[in-house]
Amino acid sequence: NKNSSESRGALIVLEGLDRSGKTSQSTRLHSFLDGLGYSVESWRFPDRNTGVGQMISSYLANESQLDDRAIHLLFSANRWEKRSLMETKLRSGTTLIVDRYSYSGVAFSSAKGLDIEWCKAPEMGLLAPDLVLYLDIPPERAAERGGYGGERYERLEFQRKVAKSYQILRDSSWKSHLFLAVQQTIDACCPVEDVEKQIREVVSDCVVTCQKGKSISQLWL
Ligand code: Z5A
């Protein structure tokens, strides 16, 4: 077992459009790290199990209507309610693989026209990921993967806007938050095994760096 009281786990976030392969790759990465003897857990946002998460779930299923800013703040609150557990897990040596995080929050809400800086503000003080894996795929290619479900944002037109928002974040403002230092763009169009290989290459380094004592920082540094 590679845990010790001094070493901490890594916070690894997967981001990307709907159907970019985040769930598939989280599962594979979990098995990989588990096989190497690391303590690892898979998380996802929204976490639909909390009270806030149930409000989000009903909104996504079109069962309730909410003001764009109200739902944005709920997504953020859903991360805040998990923040302290997240820190406890990391400090006790568990690596967390998180499917969507603050970057989804900003990309999806700003795709509706909300100001990016306004969207970022409630995320300030959440734990900063050690690595953000952006699974890069054109919206048209993602849409070909088995079709979308019936949730609110699962439409090609909206996914195109989200892709643009992610691009803006990756090109500009994220740079000033050291996003480039932790962000890795993964070509998500290739076969599942190839995407998995690209991810393994960058994750191993990150996990070791955290184990060696890299400090935990906060958004948006
Ligand atoms: N949202 C928000 O607005 N604000 C926030 O703060 C947060 C989220 C956190 C719910 O997310 C919505 O909430 C989401 C963003 C918004 N809306 N949208 N869009 P969710 O997590 O519940 O839904 P999702 O992220 O869109 O998950 P998904 O549909 O499950 O997609 P995925 O996890 O990226 O992909 P997958 O399930 O791994 O794969 C999809 C299919 O493609 C599947 O059939 C696979 O077998 C196939 N696949 C996967 N990889 C490949 C490759 N490499 N080649 C070929 N086929 C593949």
Boltz pocket constraint, residues with backbone or C-beta under 6 A from the ligand:
constraints:
  - pocket:
      binder: B
      contacts: [[A, 16], [A, 17], [A, 18], [A, 19], [A, 20], [A, 21], [A, 22], [A, 23], [A, 24], [A, 25], [A, 44], [A, 45], [A, 46], [A, 60], [A, 75], [A, 76], [A, 99], [A, 100], [A, 101], [A, 102], [A, 104], [A, 105], [A, 106], [A, 108], [A, 109], [A, 145], [A, 146], [A, 153], [A, 154], [A, 188], [A, 189], [A, 190], [A, 191], [A, 192], [A, 193], [A, 195]]
      max_distance: 6.0
